[in-house]
């Protein structure tokens, strides 16, 4: 049975920065109030024209470059997101087309802030089963498009961004060891975007009532999160045959510094064992964990041979954790440039559209 290694990684965040001081001009709040309650001082906001898929494409190409893997070598693309470009088609399919991954199946996964853990686990399981060899997992969000900027309880929290992993099969021990995934739908109303689905279809009334913005019961979500972070971490480690003492790093979902501190107390571990960057990005939902991992690797914190745990929670309610050993890129021959395939992908996409157009004309004439 092959091992599933994380061999490539990349991240993308918008250039626009929204600071706490900027927010204080929009709602009744201030920098000190936000920092004390969340640990956040700024977040990134997508500009016009930036989408979940465009951020995902940028992160994906960086991950493929690190892995030295052609997009055409990918067998599977999973995009974890709560803010897809459209209800359908899947954002993963848009990314698949834009990067030129012509042989890959693609689908979206919705598990809110836990989604990247779910998606990485699913890709790893597919690799270990022998059904695929190469997978791309993306966590991407443009949460700013769903924030009520008049609600200070939620608008201070969220930001935009994307992170991506390439997973590959290898006979070398290491990579993803274990994962646990949990859910409790009885808490589905604690964190939600009520409008826009089949339960509350979009209408003039729902837009006027603001049902398409994020709604959250902050106290209940906080209580839930502080309980499950410790539990999920220990479950994943037990499934991997590891203990907390074996772990070099814990990468938590970047939602609130108080939640991370509570997890540290629950695990009886020092805060310097936790990788934290929410002060600069805020809560980017499913993108938060891969963004934190990428920065940890680039800073030299997370090194080859290090054992680490990714742990998160989110709307649903969902929660989970994944234990792995960091190994880095696999040996490869030659140098590939994944970005070149983006241009080729655009050409192929244009050609396919032209062919479909011509086929449509022929079909109508035959009728």
N, C-alpha and C positions, 0 to 999 in steps of 0.2 A: 504494500500500500504506500503510495507516494506521500511525501510531506508537502504542505502548502506554505510556501515562503512568501513573505512580503519583500518584493525585490525592487519596487519602485514607489516613489512618493512625490507628491506635488501639491501645491496650494495656490489659491488665487483669491485676492480680496480687492474690493473697489478702492480707488484712490481717495475718494471723498471721505473725510473724517468728520464725525459729529461728536463734539466734546460735551461734557456735562455742562459747561458754561453756555454752550450753544442751546442746550435743552432748557436751561433756565430762562431763556428768552421766549420759549414756546409754551411752557407750562410752569406751574408754581413748584419749583424745586431749586436745588443748588448742588454744587459739586460735593460739598461735605456730606449732605444728606444721602446722595446716591452712593458715594464711596463707602460710607459706614454701613449701609444696608446691603450692598451688592458687591463691592470691590471693583466696580467698573468706573473707568474715567473717560473712555471714548469708545466709539464703535464705527465700523465702516458701512457706508450707505451706497447702494447701487445708483448709478446715474441713469438718465434716459438712454435706452438702447442696451443697457446691460441687463442680462436675464440670468435665471438659474442655469440655463443650458450654456450660455456664453462663459460664465464663471467655471462651470463644470468642464467645458472643453479646455480652457486654459490649464486647470489643475491636472486634467487627464494627460495632456501632452507633456507636461513637466514630469509626471510620474513615468510615462513611457520612455522618456529620454533617460531618466535615471536607470531604468531597467534595461535600457538598450534593446527595446522590443518594438517591432513594427506593429502598427495598428492592425494590419492584416493577419497577424499571428494571434489576435485575441479570439477566444471562443465565446466569451460571455461578458456582458457589461450590465452591471446593476447600479442604478442611480437611486440613492436614498434621498428623498426630499419631501417636505411638507408644503413646499411652494413651487409646484411644477409650472412650467411655461403654460401648459394647458391641462384641462382635465384629461383629455386625450388628444393627440397621441402622447405616448410616454416621453418624458424628457430624455430618458436613456436612448431612445431611438433617434432623437435629434442630435445628441452627442455622437452616437455611433456614426451617423451620416457625416457630421462635420469633421470628424477625425479620420475618416476613411477606413473604418473597421468593417470592411465589406463581408467578412465571414462570421461576425459575432452576432449571437442572439442578444437582445437587449430588453430590459423591462425596468419599471420603477418599483420601489419598495417604500411603503409608508408605515413607519413605526415612530414618527416624530423624532425626538432628540436621541432615542435609542437606536435609530435606524442604521447608523453606520456599523454598529456592533452586529446587528442582525444581518446586514448585507455581507459584511466580511466573513461571518460565520457560514452563511449560505454558499459563498464562493469557495471557501476552504473545504467545505463538505463535498462540493462538486468535484474539486481537484482530488481530494483523498479517495473519492469513489472511483476515480479513473475515467470519469466521463468527459472531463475537459482537462486541458493543460495550463491555459493562461486566462486570467480573468482581470477585469478592471472594475474596481469598486469606487464609487464617487458619492460623497456627501456634499450637497450643494443647496443653498438657500438664498432667497431674496425676501427675508421676513419684513423688511422695511415697507414692502408693498401692502402688508396686511396689518400694520400697526396703526392704532388710533393715536395720532400725535397730540390729542387733547387729554388722553388718559395717562397721567403720570405714573400709575402703578405698573403699566406695561411698556410704555414708549421708552423708558429709561433702560430697558433690559436687552433689547434685541438688535442684532446687526446682520450684515450680509457677508457671504463668503463661500468658498468651496475647498474641499480637500479630496485627494484621491490616492488610492493604493493600487499597485499591480501585484497580483498574487500569481505565483508560478509553481508548477509541480517540480519536485526534486527528490532524489533518493537520499540526499543529505539530511540527517535529523535536524529538527528545528522548526521554525515557523509557528503557525497557529497550533496550539496544543489542545485547547478546550474552549467552550463557550456555554453560557446559560442564557436563556431568553424567557422572560415572564411577561404576563399581562393581567390587567384587572379592569375590564370594561365598565364595572360599576362606578368607576371614577372618571368616566369619559367626559362628564360635564365640567370637570375641574379646570380643564385647559383645552380650549376648542376654538375653532372658527365656525360658528353655527351655520352661516348662510352660504349658499352657492352649491350645495349638494342636492340630492334628491329629496331629503327630508324638508329642507327649507330652500326651495329653488330661488334663484336670483329674480328679484322683481323691484319695482320702484319702491315698494313699502320696505323691503328688507334693506335696500341701500340707504333709505332715509333713516332707518332705525339703527344703522351701523352694525348689522349682523355679519358683515364680511370682515370685521376686524377680530384680532385675537382677544379672547375673553379668558380671564384666569382668576381662580380663587387662590391667591398667593399663599395664604396661611396653610391651607390644606395641601397644596403642592409641596411646600417647604417641609411639612410634617412627613409626608409620604417619602420625599427624596432622602431625608436624613436617615430614614429607616432602611431603605432598600439598597443604598450604595454599599454599605458594609456587608450586608447579607449576600448580595450578588458577587462581590469580590471574593469572599471566602468560598462560595459555591464553585466558582470557576477554578479557583486554585485547587480545591479538593478534587475536582474532576480531572485536573491535569497532574495530580499526584504531587502538588507543590504546597508549600506553606508560605505565609506572608514574609517569613525571613529569607526566602529564596528570591524575592522580588527586588529588583533594582529600582524600578519606577512604577508609579501608578498614574495613569492618564485619565482623569475624570472628565465627564461632561462639564463644560465651562458655563455654568448657569449662575452661580452665586457663590461668593467666597465663603459665606457662612455654612453652606451645605458641604463644601469641600473640607472645611475645618471640622465639621461634625463627623465626616467620614474618617478623617485622620484620627480623631479621638476614639471612634468606634473600633478602628483597626489597631489602635495603640501604636501608630506610626508618626514620625515627625513630618511636619508640613514640607520640609525640603526634599522629601521623597515623592511629592506630588508635583507633576508638571502643570503649571498654571500660567495662562496668558489672557484670561478674561478681562483684565484691566484695559487691554488695548483693543479687544474685539467685541466684548459683550457676549451675549448668548447667540451663537450662530447655529443653534439647534444641531442637526445631524452633521454639520460641517465642523463643529467645535473640536471634536476629538482628533480627526486627521490633521487639522491645522496645528493643533498643539503638538502632535507627533512630529510633523514636518519641521517645526521650529526647533524642537528638542534635538532632532538629528543634525540640523544645520548648525546648532550651537555646540555640538559635540557632547551633549548630555547623554543621549541614547546611542549606545555603541554596539558593535557586533558582539554577540554573546550575552547581552543583557536580557534578563527576563523582565517582562512588564505585563501590566494588566490595564485594559481599557474598560471603563465602567461608566454607565450612563442611565438616565431615566428620562421619561418624557410623556407627552400626552398619550392617552389611550385607555387607561394608563399602561405604560410599558416600562420595562427596565431589563438590564442585562449586563453581562461582563464577559470579557474574552481574555484568556491568558496566552501569551506567546513568547517566543524567543526571537530577538532581533538578529538577523543575519546579513541583510543587505543584498545587493545585486548578485545574481548567479554569474559564473564565468560565461563569457560569450565570445563569439568570433566576429571580428570586424566591428564597425561603428555604423549605427543606423541613425537616421534623422526623422523621428516621427512627425515633426512639423511639416515635412515635405508631403506627407500623405494627406494632410489637411487640404492642400491645394488640389491634389489628385482626387480627393473625395468630393470636393466642390464640382470638379469637372464631371465626375461620374454621375453626381446627383443631377446636374444640368442635362446630361445626355439622357438619363433615364426619364426625366420630365418631358424632354422632346419626343422620345420614343412613345411614351404614354399618350402624348398629344396626337401623334400621327396615328397610333393604333385606334384612338377614339374616333378620328375622322374616318378611317377605313371601316370601323365597326358601324358607324352611322350610315355610311353609304351602302353597306351590305344589307342593312335593315330596310 
